[in-house]
Amino acid sequence: MLQTKDILWGFFYIACAAAIQVQVTPTHREISVGESKFFLCEVVGDAKDIDWFAPNGEKIQPNNPNIQVTRNDETTSTLTIYHADVDNAGIYKCVAKSGDKEAQATVQVKIFQKITFKNVPSPQEFNEGDDADIICDVVGSPVPFIIWKHKGARIQANKDVRYNIMENGHLMIRGIKKTDEGAYNCEARVMETGEINFKMINVIVNVLPTIRARQSEVNATADMGFTTLLACDADGFPEPTVTWIHNNIILQSGDKYSLNEDGSELVIKGVVKVDEGEYTCLAKNKAGEMSQEVGLNVFVQAKITYLNNETATEFDEEVTLTCEASGDPTPSISWSFQNRMFSEGEQSHDRNIVVRSHARVSSLLLKNVDFTYAGQYLCTASNSIGQDNQPVYLEVRYAPKILGVVTVYTWEGNPANISCEVEAHPGASVTWFRDGLQLPSANITGVKIYSTPSISYLEVSPESQGDFGSYNCTATNVMGTESKEFLLIQAEVPSPPEIRRTEPFSSSAVVEFDEPDSFGGVPIIKYRVQWRPDGQGWTGKEYDATEDMTRINIAGLTPDTTYEIKMSAINGKGESESSTAVKFMTGPIPSSEVPPIIVTTSMALREPSAPKLEAMVQNQGNTLKVNWIKQDDGGSPIKHYLVRYKPKHVSDWKPEIRIPHGSEHVVLNGLDWNTEYEVRIVAVNSKGRSEPGVLSFRTATEPTTMPGASGSGLSTGAIVGILMVVFFVLLVAVDVTCYFLNKCGLLMCIAVNFCGKAGPGAKSKDIEEGKAAFTKDESKEPIVEVRTEEEPTQNQEGVVPTEPSETTPLTEPEPTDATPLAVKTLPSDSTNSNNPAFAPSSDTVSETVESTLPDVGPLVDLSDAAKAEPIGNGEGPRERPGSPPSRVDDCAKDARKHTQNDGKMKDDVKTEANNTAAEVKTVPNEAPQTNGNESKA
């Protein structure tokens, strides 16, 4: 057997001596992902090179970490695949070469991968109405295909256009709805292997919020401590969160705002004007956000809402400051600068300052800009509710302006400061020059420069006459340059003072003198006074000089002695010559002399003492009048008073008020209610300011019935109601008074028409009427009168009498539209002189009733006939000559006419007379004369 094999191989080698053969073992292989396999390439023949090539045709290098090639010997080579991946699948080729001869063999490598879900998030959320892409990324080898199921049923895209299974296996749902929400099954299958796997995906559909504002606009009042409510309601899925935004700021619960649990209600505490505006109610969830605007209108006192600081350049044609204010009612706006006030339409005398206003905006126009215009301007907005003021600043850019004294005096060896005060904006740099050389310079010694923001000091220490002369100060900023020459002058000793007079006493003397005509360029430091008795040596003393010093007191003199006195002035340079000596004689010592203490006016000058303050609260309650009592003025007249005040709880003082020297009080208006204030007042004289007089006080509590204060005081309706009640009570009181006194008014009408009663004055009226009918004669027989009451009588003039009262005369004319019947028994002779005479006609129907009543008795009459006018001075009624017939006659005539027209009238009258005893009057013959008071009988 061995021999046969060798023989066969021999024949094979002989047959293939001209060719190379390659064989790969195994010829194909299936590998699972992650496994490692090798393949052997065997070559028959003499092969110099054996190489492996990857599926992409590239030669596999030996250093490849995942796929390695190893040359075992001259005829074999091994391909090893470590941790196979799907990318390693394909046809690998083994190529053997020997010179120009080449042979190759291939092996197919298949890599299988189990179904793997790489990216299958759950849950997956979408907004209602969106095109939903439900993700299900599956890998496998062979590639699996995807089946989608929902609610246990397979989704068939060819039957519902809303569904689409995409090439990558994702499920697309067009315009997804809330009803599409739920669990979806992503199932992967591999037909070649029968492998199957699935994942459940929870799909959530979010619904965009909807929002509704309960009120689109809300009104509120500011600065009253009120709260206001803004509310909106929101729906959506998931439940939306509600936030409130104002001025691009999200509002949070705190001291100013409070929100309910779901944020739908916003409560604004302590409403102020700045709270006015649009509030955005924002509802937000995963689906998105929706907003609704709610407007808040706030009615408040005047409030400045806009100011603009301005920058100008000196000599500009004009610049405008603008102030805008809000308030209800619309506020008026005024301006002030330092102590000047400018209202709408006003302008300065030079017409360089003009105020223009329109609606809620006011502009202050400044023409021909000057650097003095720079500073703080105050804009004041006021209406009937209150006022507000805010500062606005004007910045003026101008070239440097050099101030200060141009001449400076000193002497050799004495340093002197030359001050170059510069006003400039922006700030200026200062440079000093001497003879064209900038200081400090190596050629110029004895100079130093000190600077502050506004002043540059050049200190010069002159050593010789050459150091005196001109020094140049140059200030420069971006607006320009300014230069000024300063002179350093050699100082001289002063001229001597001149003694004007002396006022001697026994042991002292007051010397009055005039200041030196020349100070030598530097201030007087001291005065030297020398005195001596005649023929003796000089005694001297130096006195420190003060401003306006003109008197000096010398002491220690001998009484009754002649003295010579002279003076000299001393400045920094030296001492002047002595003045001309003046002689004086001291006085004798009196028995009880008290040495005078004379203090020179100039030496006694000092600051005044603090004024004493007293406060008086005015009727308004928030106005204070502060009085002060002038104290020691320090030897110099008071120039003015300075008043400052502020609430104690704040740090900033109100603007200082300057009061003329003759004033003794100041009134502080518009103070805050129920607030403790501190007031400080200082007196100012030529020496300076006094210590402040300090006063503390508290304003009254704000009245509870202020106009416009909601919930305080009485409303207009309540006040009108109270006034109506008071008016009705007064009306009832007047009516009751008229009822009892004059038998008139509403109560009288009710009593007569509904109750059938004659008023409380009826009895007095009847008595008066009875007296009017009473006549007196010598027979002293009583008169009896019977009168009917059916109809009121009318006088001949046709005038209906008014309602009778206790003071109505008994002889008032009767109405003519009634015809009462009266039966009277009258005396045949004369009547009483104080009563009207009655002349009955012969045809008068009468009936005499005998009466045996006493001589004096009451007069009773229950008729409602009107009373006569009063005549004379309160006496009984009289009949004037030529007057119409008396009422009795008229009644009798009317009765007769009625009797003739109706025969039954007489019987009716008789019956009435018999049945009505209250209408029978008995009057004694000796009745007293009337005196005007019968109504009170």
Helices and strands as residue ranges (DSSP letters): H 2-15, E 21-25, E 28-32, E 37-44, E 49-53, E 67-71, E 76-81, G 86-88, E 90-98, E 101-119, E 124-127, E 132-134, E 137-141, E 145-150, E 153-154, E 163-165, E 171-173, G 178-180, E 182-190, E 195-213, E 217-221, E 228-237, E 241-246, E 249-250, E 257-259, E 265-268, G 273-275, E 277-285, E 288-299, E 303-307, E 310-313, E 318-326, E 332-337, E 340-342, E 353-358, E 361-367, G 371-373, E 375-382, E 387-403, E 407-410, E 416-425, E 429-434, E 437-438, E 447-451, E 455-460, G 465-467, E 469-477, E 480-490, E 498-504, E 508-514, E 524-533, E 539-544, E 551-555, E 562-571, E 582-585, H 601-604, E 612-617, E 624-629, E 640-647, E 657-660, E 665-668, E 676-685, E 688-689, E 693-698, H 716-742, H 746-754, H 762-772, E 784-787, E 822-825, H 887-901, H 904-915, G 917-919, G 934-936
